[in-house]
Amino acid sequence: MKKKLLILLTCLFNFISCSFDEGGVNSDATPGSLNRFVISGQYMYTLDIDHLNIFDITDQENPVLRRTIEIKDDLQTLTVYQGSLYIGAGAGLYIININNPLTASVNASIAHWVSKDPVVVSGKYLYSTTRNNWSGALTIYEDLGSDQFNELNRIILEQPYGLGISGDYLFVCEDINGILVYDISKRDKPIKVQTYTSIISPRDVIILNDIMFCSAKNEFQLVDIKDPRNPRLISIIK
Amino acid sequence: MQKILIKSLDSKNMVYICFAFSNVLTSMSTFKILLSASVLCSILSINSCIKDNELKHSVMGSSGIYISSDSLLHFSQEVPRDFINTGKILYYKDYLFMVEKNVGVHIIDIHDTSRTVRISFLNIPAVQDVAIQNNVMYTDNGPHLLILDISNIMQIKLINRQLNVFSPNNFTPPISGGWFECINPSKGWLIGWNTSLLLNPKCSR
């Protein structure tokens, strides 16, 4: 009986911790990968050019700025994943554990070439696109634990923007070519399986239940990705 | 800096020319050499002044685009607009919020996925980002933080504006190695850069 109870409790704990970990569940809104405002639990995180702001939004109508964390860089994008903030910046990526936002500090930083860069996370793998006026890339890092990160792979791209993950597939917006579809069943070795070209200058994606919301410079599309290798246009607004 | 550079270049040339001139006139007395050299140098420096004036009218560079402090203090919900320069998106309860950089936020109804439709536009000067939780939207309005009640999507209400929460923009023009009009916060909130003809600019990168 005791054993059963223990198992039940463990399962319950796992369930709670899992649902707590997903940033999207808490905020009940799902951001794209380029955003600089994110909400997780009772806190809202926003980026100014060289610092992170932490607002307490317990009183929804009266946010209180509780902390700012200075990061001397050109801060661009903000992603929450399983209790950590991932900040994409001009000179690198910064990772901040936010289990205790009021005492948090930068846990790790990964330097990369000077560029702009959104990041998405899947398990212990980070997918980051970087671009500057001349070139771009998709880089994959592995979280080794203890705030150590290892670059696993880098794929040269033209002008990549936002990106999103759905199961074993990664979708990357590329300004000139469309949305690139990668098979990432081997997380460290993305294989390009398709390019969705029916969109001009895509900027970012949000993926929910086999539907990909795609923003472009001056259009918006809903794309069916039930078969990720063959994205299919559902509707479009120009 | 470029102006100073040209001046120093001129004075370097002047030194050389003055030096050559003085070599030719070795037989003359020191006084006469100095006098002649100074006359020549004066002529040259007048010439360099003319060059400076020309320079003032001929420098292409970047000038700041500002939204005045008064114009920033605005919020309105309006009829849908076209997408001009969109990118950032946020999904919330079958609505998609799409930021029109510096201008506002498009609201797209996606209840019927086969017939998505733009239903409204929030006019928010200098906006860059949005976040939403429990029917409350947080968004930046230049340095200000706007708090909006979106429980009725067609009648979004401004419930709070916290002034000067965010740091002033001090980003430099995207093109490196050029002249730009120095950032002047008294003109308002900087949102971008135009290429234009600059008179005697003092900043460069």
Chai-1 contact restraints between the chains, C-beta under 6 A:
chainA,res_idxA,chainB,res_idxB,connection_type,confidence,min_distance_angstrom,max_distance_angstrom,comment,restraint_id
A,S27,B,Q133,contact,1.0,0.0,6.0,A-B,restraint_1
A,A29,B,L90,contact,1.0,0.0,6.0,A-B,restraint_2
A,A29,B,Y92,contact,1.0,0.0,6.0,A-B,restraint_3
A,A29,B,I132,contact,1.0,0.0,6.0,A-B,restraint_4
A,T30,B,Y91,contact,1.0,0.0,6.0,A-B,restraint_5
A,P31,B,L90,contact,1.0,0.0,6.0,A-B,restraint_6
A,G32,B,I89,contact,1.0,0.0,6.0,A-B,restraint_7
A,L34,B,G87,contact,1.0,0.0,6.0,A-B,restraint_8
A,L34,B,K88,contact,1.0,0.0,6.0,A-B,restraint_9
A,N35,B,K88,contact,1.0,0.0,6.0,A-B,restraint_10
A,N35,B,D129,contact,1.0,0.0,6.0,A-B,restraint_11
A,R36,B,D129,contact,1.0,0.0,6.0,A-B,restraint_12
A,F37,B,D129,contact,1.0,0.0,6.0,A-B,restraint_13
A,F37,B,A131,contact,1.0,0.0,6.0,A-B,restraint_14
A,I39,B,A131,contact,1.0,0.0,6.0,A-B,restraint_15
A,I39,B,Q133,contact,1.0,0.0,6.0,A-B,restraint_16
A,M44,B,A131,contact,1.0,0.0,6.0,A-B,restraint_17
A,M44,B,Y138,contact,1.0,0.0,6.0,A-B,restraint_18
A,D48,B,F166,contact,1.0,0.0,6.0,A-B,restraint_19
A,D48,B,S167,contact,1.0,0.0,6.0,A-B,restraint_20
A,Q60,B,V136,contact,1.0,0.0,6.0,A-B,restraint_21
A,E61,B,I147,contact,1.0,0.0,6.0,A-B,restraint_22
A,E61,B,I159,contact,1.0,0.0,6.0,A-B,restraint_23
A,E61,B,N160,contact,1.0,0.0,6.0,A-B,restraint_24
A,R203,B,G87,contact,1.0,0.0,6.0,A-B,restraint_25
A,D204,B,G87,contact,1.0,0.0,6.0,A-B,restraint_26
A,D204,B,I89,contact,1.0,0.0,6.0,A-B,restraint_27
A,I206,B,I89,contact,1.0,0.0,6.0,A-B,restraint_28
A,I206,B,Y91,contact,1.0,0.0,6.0,A-B,restraint_29
A,F213,B,L96,contact,1.0,0.0,6.0,A-B,restraint_30
A,S215,B,T86,contact,1.0,0.0,6.0,A-B,restraint_31
A,S215,B,G87,contact,1.0,0.0,6.0,A-B,restraint_32
A,S215,B,I89,contact,1.0,0.0,6.0,A-B,restraint_33
A,S215,B,M98,contact,1.0,0.0,6.0,A-B,restraint_34
A,N218,B,F83,contact,1.0,0.0,6.0,A-B,restraint_35
A,L222,B,T113,contact,1.0,0.0,6.0,A-B,restraint_36
A,L222,B,T116,contact,1.0,0.0,6.0,A-B,restraint_37
A,I234,B,T113,contact,1.0,0.0,6.0,A-B,restraint_38
A,I234,B,S114,contact,1.0,0.0,6.0,A-B,restraint_39
A,S235,B,S114,contact,1.0,0.0,6.0,A-B,restraint_40
A,S235,B,T116,contact,1.0,0.0,6.0,A-B,restraint_41
A,I237,B,T116,contact,1.0,0.0,6.0,A-B,restraint_42
A,I237,B,R118,contact,1.0,0.0,6.0,A-B,restraint_43
